[in-house]
Amino acid sequence: MLRKNIVKQLREVADTARKLQEFNLENIETGERIEIDPVIAKHLITSTLAYAVLLVNGKTKRKDPDDVIASIIATACMRYADEK
């Protein structure tokens, strides 16, 4: 897949994530379902995809995974707080 197609796909997924009305996770072994606030879920997804787009476009360099996760979570939490 060409870089521009990858970026386009990531943006489409981000657009879809922004429209989340509900978000549930299911443990496939137990069937237990956990409901997650869709606002925080969409911000976690879009923050992660934004980082992916930056990597694909060469706008950022590879970083320590722990730092990336912390940054993604912090960004999502800030956006969540702004929205609530």
N, C-alpha and C positions, 0 to 999 in steps of 0.2 A: 504494500500500500504506500502510495506517495505521501510525503510529509504533509502537503496541503490537504489531502484526503483524511489523514489522521487527525489533523487539527480540526477539520470540519466535523468529523465524527465526534470528537471530544466536546466541541461546542454544542452539538445537537444533544448529546447526553446531558450536558450542563443545563441546557434550556429545559429539558424534560424534568430534571431534578428540581429546578426552581418551581415547578408546578405541583410538586408532591402534596397530596392532601392527607395521606396517612402513610406510615412506614412501620412495618412489622418484620421482625426476624423470627425464624423458626428453627428450633433444634431438630434436625431431621431424624435423630435417633429417638428422642423422647416425644416429639410433637409439640413441645412447649413453645408458646408464642410470646414474644416480648414486644410490646408496643413502644416505639421510640417517637419522641416529639418530631413531627415532620419538619419543623422549622430548623432544628439543629441538624437533622439528617441531611436536609438539602444544602445547608451551609458546609457541612463536612464534605459532601460529595463535590460541590462546586469548588471548594478550596483545593481539594485534591486534584481535580481536573485542571484547574488554573495552573497549578504547579507542573502538571504533565505537559500542558501546552507550552509553558515557558521552556521546559527541557527540550521538547521537540523542535521549537523554533530557535534554539541556541541562545535564548535570552538569559539563561542562568546556567551555572555549572553544577555538576553533581555535588551533593552535599552529604553530610553524615545523616543516615536515615533517622536517627533519634532526633536530630535537630529539625529535620523536615517534618516529622510527625508532630513535634511540639509546635512548630510554626503553623501547620495546618489546623491543629486543634485550637490554638490561640486565635487565629483569624476567624475560624468558624464561631467561636464563643463570642468574639467581639461583634460580629455581624448578628448573631442571635440576640445578644443584649440590646443592640440598636433596634432590632425589629420588634422586640417584646416591649 
